[in-house]
Amino acid sequence: MLFLLPLKAFFKASIAVVNNLPRKHFFALILLFVFLLVISLVPMQPKTKKTIYRSLELPEGVVVKDEHAAAEPLAAIKDEYAKVFPDFSGNKEVEFEVNDGDSLSNIFEKESLSAGALQLLLDADKEHLRLANLIPGQRIKLLIGPDNNLLSLKVFLDLANTLTFTLKEDQYDALLETKAGKWRESLYQGRIIGSFYKTAKASGLTAAQIQQVSATLQDKINFNRLYAGDTFRVLVSKQYIDGQYSSESDVLAILIKNRNKTYTAFLHEDGRYYDKNRQGLSKAYRRFPVNGKFRISSNFNRKRLHPITKRVSPHNGTDFAVSTGTKVYSIGDGVVLRAGYHPAAGNYIVMQHSRKYTTRYLHLSKILVRKGQRVERGAVIARSGNTGRSTGAHLHYEFQINNRPVDAMKVSLPLSTAVSKKEERAFDKRRDLYLQEMGINNI
């Protein structure tokens, strides 16, 4: 109880002080005490909520949804407020639109980028072969680091395809992004007045689509001898990206009535055309792009050690050890998609045989075809060589299915001139569907 003694002494001293106060001070102290006691016992007023309404004027372009402004991701307003919120990382973005005569080396020189980075980019581009021949109208975006090193390069090839190169360690990784879009079918028809080409053009068909029709039935019809009054119907599938026609199309079905004869062609899943009786209208594919005896010096290998860089890099084709000047043949009917020179691939040709099949021929000494040219199976398209980054004379040959490299020596090719037995039912179903969409009940 010793701790209570100081407290007891404090109270005695306090009472003594109060008793010694003058009378009016004593009563003032009592009144103050009573006032504080009353205030502490009075209940507080509850808080009331008061809503204040103010009209808010949104800037133009803001999307309003259900009377509320729709939230936008920060990336969507990055460009608009770039000057308000600067990029403190030290990186800068540069954007170009390709004009006539522009090249990647010109762009690098303008931005003072190194020749070494350009070489690394071209090495990474060997799989796609797009950087050496830029097309006017394409857009390019560069991301440049604070040390003026190229961190990434993005090329908007067309509406559907974007090719991006990103620096990782001491090399660039390439990524091709393709929008699937939507494919819509359109029917074009007409009655011959004058030439087939002019009549087909007037119906809405493009020059490339007319060329496809003519090439498909060239062994059946002499298009210069179609008569006035002959009719045609062509079913075309067209690709749309974000509602805009991408210029990509496929001729799905053809029907031409020439006096008393009817000629038909239907595109099958294998990328080739057959008539209503399942007979092939395209020649069978070749397995090899060269004739005679040859030696394969390097096979298709996704994990090959590159003979020059000594790094593991995919070998997406087959190398034929043939001498410079050896004839190179097209393995099937098709159109030359690209042809030119690339620092890594040398002289090259890319051929489109259908929406499904593509072939590539690299390190050529001479190119004998031009872009857009239609080529038949077995036609000589080039001479082999040793151009570009190559260790010796040879032909590098690639086969792609839906833009994916496959082993050309093992891939299953349509080698027959007629629909195979196991595919007859699928072909008949597709043929009948096309005829229905063309408004034809029987032929």
Order of alpha helices (4+ residues) and beta strands (2+ residues): alpha-alpha-beta-beta-beta-alpha-alpha-beta-beta-beta-beta-beta-alpha-alpha-beta-beta-beta-beta-beta-beta-beta-beta-beta-beta-beta-beta-beta-beta-alpha
